[in-house]
Amino acid sequence: MNIMTFNIQHCMQYKTSKIDFKLYADTISRFNPDVVGLNEVRSESNDSEYDNQAKILSELTGIKYYYFAETIKFNGLNPFGNAILSKHPIVSIDTIRIPDPTIRAYKGYYETRNILKAKLDCGLTVFITHWGLNHDEQINAQRTLLENLENEKCILMGDFNVAPTCELLNSIRERMRDTAELFSKPLLSYPSDKPKEKRDYIFTSYDIQTDFADIPPVTTSDHRPYIAKIHY
């Protein structure tokens, strides 16, 4: 099974800053994924720039099943969040809210986040998340993940907004395998044209075998996609 995590920056072409659904669909299809975790996805509203992007990408890629998990509404109207595309039927979906910090310890930008949890008919459970930018948000995200993770046939992926050396990842690595272990050399994912950071991750439960993992040099979005091939 091929899997992908991709922060799509609401389908905005990185070089032109224009929405380009075909480019994103072509980028996804190039790697023939069976399951795709998407971050920074828009959905429908009265705003002309807000379309059901998960549905559009599903139709353009031919990946039949999809779900959008809303995290926030910009200006109280415009849905924004995570999404999944899957060639396997989705048996159940949960949108798990990550609690906002009760007191904001930093001056940076804060945004409510969530975890999309999807059970597929092939027996796989997929968690897709996008962590906040501030450490107190990230602590809440880690705690929420650990409370909900499963120990068998489970994949966790998304934009974590932390470096591989972040201590918050240690407890996740105790329960799951980091597919980046298969990289022949350290690979970075952000920004896509001249990457300086690794923000994106794919973890698997220990009963899943990863055969291949890569962050290909693609500049469709501001993040590079991250792909892996697994079997179980």
DOVEXTOR-22408 format. One record per residue: x, y, z of N, C-alpha, C, O, CB in turn. Coordinates in steps of 0.02 Angstrom, whole numbers, plus 50000, padded with zeros to 5 digits. Glycine has a CB too. Layout:
BEGIN
XYZXYZXYZXYZXYZ ...
END
This chain:
BEGIN
500424994050000500005000050000500445006250000500915006750039499525000050061 500285011049957500655017349954500265022649994499665023349987500755019749881 500615026250036500305031550076500685038050066501275038150049500285029650151 500325043550077500605050150067500325054950119499725054650135500465052749995 500745059350144500515065150182500735071350145501295071750120500785065050255 500275076350141500405082050098500035088150126499425088250129500195080650024 500415093250146500115099650164500035103550099500515105650068500575103750216 499405104350078499265106950010499155114550008499025117249955498655103449983 499215117950066499145125250066498535127550024498585131749980499785128550038 497955124450040497315125550006497365125649930497045129649896497015132050029 497795121049904497875120149831498145126249796498025127349737497215118149800 498525130349832498835136149802499515134149773499945131349809498915141949853 499615135649710500255134149677500795138449709500725144549713500215135449601 501335135249732501845138649771502175144349733502325149549761502365133749794 502285143349668502665148249630502235154049604502475159649596503005144949571 501585152649590501155157749561500645160649611500335165749597500795154949502 500565157249668500065159149719499345158949692498915162649715500225166149744 499225154549642498555153749615498305146649630498685141949632498555154949538 497645146149642497345139649654497395135449590497215137749536496615140349677 497645129249597497745125049538497585117749557498035114049577498475125649511 496955115849551496755109149571497075103749528497265098549554495995108549567 497135105149463497415100049419498145098549437498355092849438497375102249346 498525103749452499225102749471499275098349534499685093849537499565109549484 498845099749583498865095849644498635088649632498935083949658498425099049698 498125087849592497895081049575498445077249538498555071349552497255081349533 498775080549491499315077249454499895075349500500185070049493499555081849397 500045079749547500585078349595500425072349637500845067949646500715084449640 499815071949662499605066249702499615059949660499885054849682498895067349731 499325060149601499275054249558499955051549537500025045549525498855055849497 500445055949532501115053849511501385048249555501765044049531501595059749512 501195048249619501475043349666500985037649681501125033349723501665046949730 500415037549648499935032149651499775030049723499825024149740500195026149613 499575034749766499435032849835498765029449843498285030849806499465039049880 498735024949891498095021849910497735025949963497125026049966498205014649935 498125029350005497855033550058498265039950061498875039750060497865029950128 497915045750063498255052250065497975056150125497375056850133498145056149999 498425058750167498245063350220498405070450197498965071950178498615061750286 497905074750200497985081650176497905086650233497455086050274497465083150121 498345091550234498305097150282498165103550244498315104150185498955097750323 497865108450280497705115050252497235114450193497385116650137498345118750232 496655111550206496145110250155495545114850166495325115650223495935102850155 495295117650114494685121650118494075117450099494135112350066494725127950072 493485119750122492865116650100492375122150080492545128050082492575112150155 491765120250062491295124850032491035130150080490925128850139490715121050004 490945136150054490595141550088490325146250035490395145049976491065145250140 490025151750057489785156750010490345160749978490245164149928489305161550045 490945160250007491525163549978491725159849915491795153749916492125163750029 491805163349860491955160249795492625156649795492735152349752491955165549741 493065158149842493725154949844493715148649888494235145349895494245159749870 493145146949916493085141049959492655135749925492045136349921492795142950028 492995130549901492665124949868492775118649910493185118549956492935124049795 492415113449893492505106949925493135103749895493095099649849491875102349916 493715105649921494345103749890494465096149895494755093249849494915107449923 494255092949950494345085749955493955082149901494205077449870494125083250025 493345084349888492935081349836493245082449767493265077949726492215084249838 493475088549754493775090149690494385085749677494465082949623493965097649686 494825085149727495425081149720495255073749713495585070049676495905082149779 494735071549748494495064649740494285063349669494475058249639493915063249788 493905067849640493665066849572494235067249521494245063249474493135072149555 494695071749530495235072649482495745066949485496045065149434495585079249493 495855064149545496345058849552496035051949542496395047049530496665059149620 495375051549547495045045049543495095041049608494925035149609495335041049487 495315044349661495335041149727494635042149757494455047649777495895044149774 494255036849760493525037249766493275040149832492805044149832493235030549757 493575038149887493295039949953493665045849983494285046349977493325033850001 493305050250015493615056250044493205058550103492615056950111493685061849991 493535062550145493195065650201493585071850222494195071850224493125060650262 493215077150237493505083450260493345084250334492765083650354493245089550219 493845085650375493755086650447493905093950464494485096050465494215081850488 493385097650477493455104850490493795106150558493635103050609492775108250489 494275110750557494575113050619494315119950639494155121150697495345113250613 494265124450591494035131250605493625133750545493625130750491494625135950620 493285139250557492985143150503493305150050504493195153850551492195143650511 493685151650453493965158350448493405163450440492945162550401494465158850388 493455168750478492935174050478492245171350496491735174350480492905177450410 492245165650531491615162650552491225159350496490665157050507491195167750584 491505159050435491135156650376491495151350337491175146750310490985162450331 492155151750332492525147950282492875141850314493365142750351493045152450249 492635135750299492905129650330493615128050308493795128950250492465123850315 494015125750356494725124450345494935118750390494735118650449495165130950357 495335114050365495545108550409495955103350373496335104850327494945105350439 495865097050395496215091350368495745087150326495135087850331496525087050425 496025082650285495595078350244495965071850229496575071350236495395081850178 495575066850209495845060550187495565058850118494985060150104495685054950238 495985055950076495785052650014495975045350021496525043850044496125056049950 495535040750001495675033750010495375029549954494805030649933495415031350078 495765024849929495505020049881495085014649916494715010949884496075016949841 495165014149982494795009350021494195012750054494245018350077495245006050075 493625009350055493035012350089493195014350161493555010850197492445007550088 492915019950181492995022350250492425019650292491845021050279493015030250252 492595015750342492105012450385491825017350437491225017450449492405006350420 492275021250467492065026150517492555031950519493135031250502492005022950587 492295037750540492695043850544492565047250611491995047550634492535048650485 493105049750642493045054050701493465060250690494015059750663493265050250766 493215065950710493605072050711493745073650784493295075450822493225078050675 494375072850804494575073650873494875080550883495395082250854495085068050894 494545084550922494775091450933495375091550981495365088251033494215095750962 495885095150962496465096451006496305102551048496175107951021497125097450964 496295101951114496125107751156496595113651146497205112751141496125105751229 496315119551144496725125551142497045126651210496735124951261496305131751120 497645129551213497925131251279497465135951317497185140651288498625134551270 497385134751381496955139151421497255146051430496905151051433496815136051490 497915146251433498285152551435498805152351379499195147551375498615153751506 498815157451338499295157651283499975160051308500045165751330499045162151225 500465155651305501125157251333501575160851284502115163151304501455150851356 501365161551222501795164551171501415170051133500805170551138502045159151121 501785174051097501485179551059501325177650987501065181650949501945185651060 501475171450969501385169350900500665167950882500215168750924501785163250887 500555165950820499885164550793499615158050822499955152850820499905164250716 499005158250847498675152350874498085150450829497745154750801498425153650947 497975143850823497425141450782497195134750810497595130350824497635140750707 496545133950817496265127550839496445122050789496425123150729495505128050849 496615116150815496825110550772496425104350789496075104050839497595109250780 496485099250745496135092950759496535086950734497065087750704495445092950728 496275081050748496535074750723495965071250687495445069950717496835070250781 496065069650624495585065750587495765058350597496325056250584495585067650510 495285054550621495385047350632494905043550586494305044250590495265045450707 495195039550542494795035750493494955028350497495535026450495494915038350421 494435024250504494515017050500494315014850430493775016450406494085013450555 494755011050397494645008850329494445001550328494604997850375495265009950286 494104999450276493854992650273494414987450264494294981450271493354991950218 495014989750249495584985250244495894983750312496384980150317496114988250199 495594986450365495834985150433496324990250460496564989550516496144978550435 496474995350421496955000550441496595006450474496065008550451497355002950380 496895009050527496665015250558497165020750542497765019950552496575014450635 496915026350516497345031850493497195038050536496625040050543497235033350418 497725040950563497675047250599498035052650558498605051750538497995046650671 497695058150546497975063750508497925069950551497385071550576497595064750440 498485073550560498465079350604498915084850577499345083850534498685077350674 498815090750604499205096650588499295100550654498825103750678498865101150532 499895100250682500025103450746500085111050739500225113650685500655100650778 499975114450795500045121750797500775123850795501235119750797499715124550858 500875130450792501545133250787501885134350854502495134850857501515139650749 501485134850907501755136550973501825130251016501445125451010501295141651007 502315130451061502485124451100501905122251144501795116151152503095125851143 501525126851172500965124751215500415121351173500085116751198500675130851252 500315123551112499845120151067500105113051051499725108251049499755124151001 500755112551040501055106151021501025101151079500935095151068501775107151000 501095103551140501025099251199500325096251201500235090251212501175103151264 499815100451190499125098051189499005093051133498635088151141498645103951183 499315094351075499235089851018499545083051034499245077851019499565092850956 500135083051063500465076751080500045072751131499955066751123501165078051109 499805076151182499405072651233498765069751203498575064051219499215077551290 498445073451160497825071051129497965065151084497575060351083497485076651089 498505065351047498695059751005498815053451047498555048151031499325061350964 499205054151100499375048351140498765045251173498735039151184499885050251194 498265049351187497645046851216497225042851166496805038851186497235052551244 497335044051102496895041151051497235036151005496895032550969496615046651010 497895035951005498255031350960498075024150973497905022251030499005032350967 498095020150921497995012950928498665009350916499105012050884497455010350877 498725003450943499364999950942499434994950885499964992150875499454996351007 498904993850847498924989050793498644991950729498144995650730498544982650811 498964990450673498744992550606498544999950605497985001750587498154988250583 499005003950625498875011150634499415015250599500005013750603498845012950709 499195020550565499645025350533499495032250561498915034150569499575025250455 500005036050575499955042950597500365047250550500945045850538500195043850671 500055052550522500425056650476500165063850475499605065250495500395053750405 500595068350452500395075350446500975080050455501555078150460499865076850496 500795086450458501265092050469501275093450544500785096050572501065098550428 501835091650577501885092450649502195099150670502175100850729502285086750678 502465102750624502765109350639503315109050692503425113850729502225114150661 503655103250697504225102550742504785098950705504665095350657504025098750807 505395099850730505975096550702506015089350728505715087850780506625100350719 506365084950693506435078050715506735077350785506625072250819506845074150667 507105082350807507415082050873506955084350929507145084150988508035086350874 506345086450913505885088950964505725083351014505565077750994505225091650932 505765084951078505655079851130504935077251131504805071851157505825082751197 504465081151103503775078951102503665072851057503165069251064503325084551080 504125071651012504075065850968504315059451001504175053950977504455067050904 504685060051056504985054151087504465049051109504535043051097505415056151146 503925051451141503415046851166503025043751109502755038151116502945050551213 502985047251052502665044250993503105038750964502865033450944502515049650939 503755040050961504225035050935504265028950980504445023550957504915038150926 504095029551043504075023751087503515018951068503555012951082503995026051160 502995021651037502415017551020502365016050946502005011450925501785021051042 502725019850905502665019150833503355019750800503825022450829502185024450804 503405017150740504025017550702504005023750657503515024950623504135011250659 504545027650659504625033450616504895031050548505445028550545505105038850648 504495031850495504705029350430505325032950403505635030550356504135029950381 505495038650432506105042150410506735038150424507265039750398506145048950445 506675032850464507245028450476507485025250411508055023050406507055022950526 507045025050361507235021950297507585026750250507845024650198506625019150264 507605033250266507945037950223508695036150220508995034550271507845045250248 508985036550161509705035250155510115041150181510705040450197509885033750082 509785046950184510085052950213509515057250239508945056350219510535056750160 509655062050284509125066350310508785070150253509115073050210509395071250362 508115070150253507735073650202507295078950236507035077950290507295068850162 507235084750202506865090350229506245091450187506205089250129507295096750231 505745094950216505105095650180504855102750171504385103850134504585091750216 505175107650205504915114450203505475119550206505955118550243504425115650261 505435125050166504975126150110505175121950050505755119750044504965133650090 504715120650005504805115549955505355117049904505675112449879504175114449918 505475123449890505975125049839506685124349866507125121749831505865132149813 506805126649927507465126049959507355123950032507415128150077507865132749954 507195117650043506985115650110507535116350163508115114650152506755108550109 507325119050220507785119950277507545116150338507925115450387507845127450293 506935113450337506645110250395506275103850375506035103250318506175115050432 506235099250421505785093450414505205094450462505305094250523506175086650427 504625095550435504025096650476503515091050469503055090450509503705103250458 503595086950418503085082050400503315074950417503905073350411502915082550324 502835070750439503005064250467502505058950446501915060350435503045064650542 502755052750442502335046850437502595041850489503175039750486502335043750365 502165039950535502325034850586501865028850574501305029650550502235037650658 502105022850590501695016850585501745012850649502245013050684501915012550524 501215009150664501245004450720501754999050703501924998050644500545001450736 501984995450754502544990850744502354984450707502794980550689502844989050810 501714983350696501504977450657501454979050582501244974750543500844974850683 501644985050563501654987050493502374987450469502804990450503501294993950483 502514984550412503174984750383503214990350331502794990650285503354977950351 503704994650337503814999950288504374997750241504924996350264503975006750322 504244997650177504724995450127505115001250097505675000350071504384991550072 504825007150099505125012850064504835019250092504245019450110505005012449986 505235024550097504995031150118505415036450084506015035550073505025031950196 505095042050067505455047250031505085053850037504475053950047505545045349956 505455059250032505165065950024505415068549957505955071449953505365070850084 505035067549904505275069249836505305076849826504935080549858504825066249783 505765079149783505865086349772505325089449728505435090749669506545087549741 504745090549757504165093149722503985099949750503965100749811503555088249727 503855104849707503715111749730503005113949715502875119849704504205116549697 502545109249713501845111049702501575115549757501275120749743501415104649697 501685113449820501465117249879502075120349913502635119749888501085112549929 501965123649970502545126050008502875120350046503445121050067502325131550056 502525114750055502805108650084502905103550028502515103249981502355105750140 503425099550034503505093749990503065088050015502965087450076504245091549986 502805083949971502435078049993502925072950023503525072950008502045074849935 502665068650066503045063450099502685056850082502085056250093503105064550177 503045052050055502735045850033503065039850067503645040150087502775045149955 502695034450072502955028250099502585022350069502005023050050502915028150176 502915016650066502595010450044502605005650102503135004350130502955007449981 502025002950119501964998650178501614992050159501294991550107501575002250234 501694987150203501264981150200501174978550270501574979850315501564975750153 500634974750280500474972150346500044965950340499854962950391500104977450388 
END
